[in-house]
Amino acid sequence: MNLRLHYVLIVAGVALGLVACQSVPTPLPTATSGPTVEPQSTATPVVMGQSFRVYATLPLNGPNAEKTRSIDNAIKLALEQLTDSGLICDGIYKVDYQLLDDSDATAGKWTMLQEQTNAYKINADADAMAVIGPIDNGAARVAMPILNKSGIAIVNPAADYIGLTKMFAPNDPDVYFEMGKRNFMRLVPPQDTQAVAAARWAGTLGIKHVFIVTDIEQYGRGPADTFTIELSKASIEVVGRDAVDESTSNLISIANRISSSNADLIYYAGSDVVKAAQLLKQARSSGINARMMGTSLLMSQGFVDAAGDLARDVMATSFGVDMTALSPKGAQFARAYESKYETKPDSYAFTGYEAVSAVLSSARNVCQKDRVAITDALFNTLDFDGVLGKWSFDEAGDISITSFYGNTYDKGVWQLTTSLTAD
């Protein structure tokens, strides 16, 4: 799958210093002095090559395994490029990267038990200083409250559920930060921001009537609600809204409602892309010609495989950078990645590279094995000039960039067709 969307970032941090002062007694007269005694240092000796561990918790099985490969490759490349043979802070620390699988081969996806196991393992490791991932929204919701207990920085390359950083469902986002201090940052904007861009895109396509479909998961409600509000600003009418049930037994009735509504666009907002494909198949078999648009989740191989030839002309929004308009740093990374792995980097390779770049930058600025200090350094990123342009983390931990792209599936690949914004 060729997404044509990509990212990179580097973070600035804060430095801490300690100055110790002590009084020096007046020396005794030479005539009565005893043998000269050299002063003994009371400073703690610096131990070189201390382990500075960076974990990633990502799925090696299931539909998101491909994303894991991209992120893992990019992290390894960043460690090669941005450290001195793994050393930072003049050799005081040696970065040790470990990938933890949060999936189960039998389940074929991430599992709550495995995510919890990973999070507790990370918390218990005194050398652990940062976490990259999880990429699944549900997995992030499991890991975050556990990792918050240790205050370790979480730099997320993919999860976009609104409630991870902002008020959405009951108890969001406070439930993820029980210790009272945030330690989660992400390199993609939340779903509601993407829905604003999607509504504006619909307005440029001459769309007049939209039928919105979600699954029963909480994930889809956010973009669906925001999409509805933004459509009204563009004088586009929402002619219906429904949800695919767990068994998809109501697909026929949903298709009938869409048909009678005269909708010219079906907007799908949900986490289950197979259900999106089933909805599309049912719509086409019912003679509905309305186009389909959805979030970046539709750009997964799972949707394309399930939809088959019907995926042609489906539209999806995504956060990213146009590969044809990369900054010099972004272009340099893309060339290096393709040279090393013999494939072009996808969007997750860019965010994976950016995540570890941010961690390394903050680690150098702090130069202490101090989880709180490193988290603070990451959180205080301001006007960083990276491959995405100038960006910052806001007070919620969200990236400030809200550039999106409209993509259409054609000839077996996702084609970037337009630039969008949610500003």
C-alpha positions in Angstrom: 0.0 0.0 0.0 1.4 3.4 -1.0 0.0 6.1 1.3 2.1 8.9 0.1 2.0 10.5 3.5 4.8 11.1 5.9 6.2 12.8 9.0 9.4 13.7 11.0 10.1 15.7 14.1 12.8 16.6 16.6 12.2 18.1 20.0 13.9 20.8 22.1 14.3 20.2 25.9 15.3 21.9 29.1 18.6 21.7 30.9 19.1 21.3 34.6 22.3 22.2 36.5 23.5 21.6 40.0 26.1 23.8 41.7 27.6 22.7 45.0 29.5 25.2 47.2 31.4 24.7 50.4 33.6 26.9 52.6 37.4 26.4 52.7 39.1 26.7 56.1 42.0 29.1 56.6 45.3 27.0 56.3 47.5 26.6 59.4 50.9 28.3 59.5 53.5 26.4 57.5 55.8 25.9 60.5 53.2 23.9 62.4 51.5 22.1 59.4 51.7 18.4 59.2 52.3 16.4 56.0 50.4 17.8 52.9 47.1 15.9 52.3 45.5 16.1 48.9 41.8 17.0 49.1 39.5 14.1 48.4 36.5 14.6 46.0 33.1 13.9 47.4 31.4 14.0 44.0 29.7 10.9 42.8 31.9 9.4 40.0 30.3 9.4 36.5 29.6 5.9 35.3 30.0 5.8 31.5 27.8 3.8 29.3 24.8 3.6 31.6 21.7 2.0 30.0 19.1 4.5 28.8 16.2 2.3 27.7 13.6 3.2 25.1 10.7 0.8 24.8 8.2 0.5 22.0 5.0 -1.4 22.6 3.5 -2.4 19.2 1.6 -5.3 17.6 3.6 -7.9 15.7 0.4 -9.7 14.7 -2.8 -8.6 13.1 -3.8 -5.8 10.8 -1.4 -3.3 12.3 1.7 -5.4 12.1 2.7 -3.6 8.9 2.6 -0.3 10.8 4.8 -1.9 13.4 7.4 -2.9 10.9 7.6 0.7 9.5 7.9 2.2 13.0 10.5 -0.3 14.2 12.6 0.2 11.1 12.5 4.0 11.5 13.4 3.8 15.2 16.5 1.7 14.4 17.5 4.1 11.6 17.1 7.1 13.9 19.3 5.4 16.6 22.0 4.9 13.9 21.8 8.4 12.6 21.2 10.4 15.8 23.6 8.7 18.3 27.3 8.1 18.5 27.1 4.3 18.1 24.3 4.3 20.5 25.9 6.7 23.0 24.5 10.1 24.0 25.6 12.8 26.5 29.3 12.3 25.8 29.1 8.6 26.4 27.4 8.7 29.8 24.4 6.9 28.4 24.0 4.1 25.9 20.5 4.0 24.3 19.0 0.5 24.5 15.9 0.0 22.3 13.5 -2.8 23.0 10.4 -3.7 21.1 7.6 -5.4 23.1 4.9 -7.2 21.2 1.4 -6.1 22.5 -0.4 -8.6 20.4 -1.3 -12.3 20.6 -0.8 -14.6 17.6 -4.0 -16.5 18.4 -6.1 -13.4 18.7 -4.5 -11.9 15.7 -4.3 -8.4 17.3 -3.3 -6.5 20.4 -4.8 -7.8 23.6 -5.5 -6.1 26.9 -3.6 -8.7 28.8 -0.4 -8.3 26.7 -0.6 -4.5 26.8 -1.0 -4.5 30.6 2.0 -6.9 30.9 4.1 -4.6 28.8 3.2 -1.5 30.8 4.0 -3.1 34.1 7.3 -4.4 32.8 8.2 -0.9 31.6 7.3 0.7 34.9 9.4 -1.8 36.8 12.5 -1.2 34.7 14.6 1.5 36.4 16.5 2.1 33.1 13.3 2.7 31.1 13.1 6.4 30.2 10.5 6.6 27.4 7.8 4.6 25.5 6.9 4.8 21.9 3.3 3.6 21.2 0.9 1.9 21.5 -0.5 2.6 18.0 -4.0 1.2 18.6 -6.4 3.6 20.3 -7.7 0.8 22.6 -4.3 -0.3 23.5 -3.3 3.2 24.4 -6.3 3.5 26.7 -5.1 0.4 28.5 -1.4 1.3 28.8 -1.7 5.0 29.7 -3.1 4.7 33.2 -0.5 2.2 34.2 2.4 4.1 32.7 1.2 7.3 34.3 2.0 5.8 37.7 5.7 6.0 36.9 5.5 9.3 35.0 7.4 7.9 32.0 7.1 9.8 28.8 4.8 8.2 26.1 5.4 9.5 22.6 2.6 8.2 20.4 3.0 7.9 16.6 -0.5 7.0 15.6 -3.3 6.9 18.2 -5.9 9.6 17.5 -8.8 8.9 19.8 -10.1 12.3 21.0 -10.4 11.4 24.7 -6.8 10.5 25.1 -6.0 14.2 25.5 -9.4 16.1 25.6 -12.7 15.8 27.3 -14.9 13.5 25.2 -16.5 10.5 26.9 -17.2 10.4 30.7 -13.9 10.6 32.7 -11.8 11.4 29.6 -9.0 12.3 29.7 -8.5 12.3 33.5 -8.8 8.6 33.8 -5.5 8.2 31.9 -3.7 10.6 34.3 -4.6 9.4 37.8 -1.3 10.8 39.2 -2.4 14.3 38.2 0.4 14.9 35.7 0.3 14.3 31.9 2.9 12.1 30.3 1.3 11.4 26.9 2.1 13.3 23.7 1.1 12.3 20.2 2.4 13.2 16.7 -1.0 13.0 15.0 -4.0 15.3 15.6 -7.1 13.9 17.3 -10.0 12.6 15.2 -12.2 15.6 15.6 -9.6 17.8 13.9 -9.5 15.4 11.0 -13.3 15.5 10.7 -13.2 19.2 10.2 -10.9 18.8 7.2 -13.1 16.0 5.8 -16.2 18.3 6.0 -14.4 21.0 4.2 -13.3 18.5 1.5 -16.9 17.4 1.0 -17.8 21.1 0.5 -15.4 21.3 -2.4 -16.8 18.2 -4.1 -20.3 19.6 -4.6 -21.8 17.2 -2.0 -25.3 18.2 -0.9 -26.6 15.3 1.2 -24.6 13.1 3.5 -25.6 9.9 5.4 -23.2 9.2 8.3 -22.5 5.6 9.5 -20.5 4.5 12.5 -19.8 1.2 14.2 -20.9 0.7 17.8 -17.4 1.5 19.2 -16.8 4.9 20.9 -14.0 5.7 18.4 -16.4 6.7 15.6 -18.7 9.0 17.6 -16.1 11.8 17.8 -15.4 12.3 14.1 -19.1 11.7 13.3 -20.3 14.5 15.7 -17.7 17.0 14.5 -18.3 16.1 10.9 -22.0 16.9 11.4 -21.3 20.3 12.9 -18.9 21.3 10.2 -21.2 20.2 7.4 -23.8 22.6 8.6 -21.3 25.4 8.2 -20.9 24.4 4.6 -24.7 24.2 4.0 -24.5 20.4 3.5 -27.5 18.5 4.9 -27.1 15.4 7.0 -29.9 13.2 5.8 -29.4 10.3 8.2 -27.2 8.6 10.7 -26.9 5.0 11.8 -24.6 2.5 13.4 -23.6 -1.0 12.1 -24.3 -3.5 14.9 -21.9 -6.1 16.2 -23.1 -8.8 13.9 -23.7 -6.5 10.9 -27.2 -7.9 10.7 -28.7 -4.4 10.1 -26.6 -3.6 7.0 -29.6 -4.2 4.7 -31.8 -1.8 6.7 -29.0 0.8 6.8 -28.7 0.5 3.0 -32.4 1.0 2.6 -32.3 4.1 4.7 -29.4 5.5 2.6 -31.2 4.7 -0.6 -34.4 6.5 0.5 -32.4 9.5 1.7 -30.9 10.3 -1.7 -27.6 10.8 -0.1 -24.7 11.5 -2.5 -22.0 10.7 0.1 -21.7 8.0 2.8 -19.3 9.1 5.6 -18.0 6.2 7.6 -16.6 6.8 11.0 -15.6 3.7 12.9 -12.7 1.6 14.0 -13.8 -1.6 12.3 -12.7 -1.2 8.7 -14.1 -4.6 7.7 -17.5 -3.4 8.6 -16.9 -0.4 6.4 -16.2 -2.7 3.5 -19.3 -4.7 4.2 -21.3 -1.6 4.3 -19.9 -0.5 0.9 -20.7 -4.0 -0.6 -24.3 -3.8 0.7 -24.7 -0.3 -0.7 -23.5 -1.3 -4.1 -25.6 -4.4 -4.2 -28.6 -2.2 -3.3 -28.0 0.0 -6.3 -26.6 2.9 -4.2 -24.0 5.0 -6.2 -23.2 7.5 -3.4 -19.5 7.9 -2.9 -17.9 6.8 0.4 -15.5 8.9 2.5 -13.9 8.0 5.9 -11.0 8.6 8.2 -7.5 7.5 7.7 -8.4 4.0 9.0 -9.9 3.2 5.6 -6.4 3.5 4.2 -5.5 0.2 5.9 -4.8 -3.0 3.9 -7.7 -4.6 5.9 -10.2 -2.4 4.3 -8.8 -2.7 0.8 -8.7 -6.5 1.1 -12.2 -6.7 2.3 -13.7 -4.3 -0.2 -11.8 -5.6 -3.2 -12.6 -3.8 -6.5 -15.3 -1.8 -4.8 -12.6 0.2 -3.0 -12.0 2.2 -6.2 -12.8 5.9 -5.7 -13.3 5.5 -2.0 -12.0 8.7 -0.2 -10.1 9.0 3.1 -8.5 11.9 5.0 -5.2 11.5 6.6 -2.6 13.6 8.5 0.7 13.8 6.8 3.2 15.5 4.5 3.1 15.4 0.7 6.0 13.3 -0.4 6.6 15.6 -3.3 7.0 18.6 -1.0 9.1 17.3 1.9 11.5 19.6 3.8 15.2 18.9 3.3 15.2 16.9 6.5 12.2 14.9 5.5 13.7 14.2 2.1 17.0 13.1 3.6 15.1 10.7 5.9 13.1 9.3 3.0 16.2 8.6 1.0 18.0 7.0 3.9 15.0 4.8 4.7 14.6 3.6 1.2 18.3 2.9 0.8 18.4 0.9 4.0 15.1 -1.0 3.7 14.6 -1.0 -0.1 11.1 0.4 0.3 9.6 3.9 0.6 8.7 5.0 4.1 5.0 5.3 4.9 3.5 7.7 7.3 4.2 5.5 10.3 7.8 5.4 9.4 7.9 9.1 9.6 6.1 9.4 13.0 8.2 6.5 14.4 11.4 8.3 13.4 10.1 11.5 14.8 9.1 9.9 18.1 12.6 8.6 18.9 14.2 11.8 17.6 12.1 13.7 20.1 13.1 11.4 22.9 16.8 11.6 22.0 16.7 15.4 21.8 15.1 15.7 25.2 17.5 13.1 26.7 20.5 15.1 25.5 19.1 18.4 26.9 18.4 16.8 30.3 21.4 14.3 30.4 19.9 12.7 33.5 18.1 9.4 34.0 15.1 11.3 35.3 11.7 10.3 33.9 10.0 13.5 35.1 12.7 15.8 33.6 12.6 14.0 30.3 8.8 14.1 30.2 8.8 17.8 31.0 11.4 18.4 28.2 9.2 16.7 25.7 6.1 18.4 26.8 7.7 21.8 26.5 8.5 21.5 22.8 7.8 24.9 21.3 8.2 26.1 17.7 10.4 23.2 16.7 11.6 23.5 13.2 11.4 20.0 11.8 10.4 18.2 8.7 6.7 19.0 9.4 7.5 22.7 9.6 7.4 24.6 12.9 5.3 22.8 15.5 4.7 22.5 19.2 3.0 20.3 21.7 0.0 22.1 23.2 -0.9 21.9 26.9 -2.9 18.7 26.2 0.0 16.9 24.5 -1.4 17.3 20.9 0.8 18.4 18.0 0.0 21.9 16.8 0.0 21.0 13.1 -3.4 20.4 11.5 -2.5 19.8 7.9 -4.4 17.0 6.3 -4.7 15.4 2.9 -7.6 13.9 0.9 -6.8 10.6 -0.7 -8.6 8.5 -3.3 -8.1 4.8 -3.9 -7.3 4.2 -7.5 -5.4 1.6 -9.5 -4.4 -0.4 -6.4 -2.9 2.5 -4.4 -4.1 5.4 -2.4 -3.5 8.6 -4.4 -3.0 11.9 -2.7 -5.5 14.2 -4.4 -5.8 17.4 -2.4 -4.4 19.3 0.6 -6.7 20.1 3.4 -6.6 22.1 6.6 -8.5 22.3 9.9 -7.2 25.7 10.9 
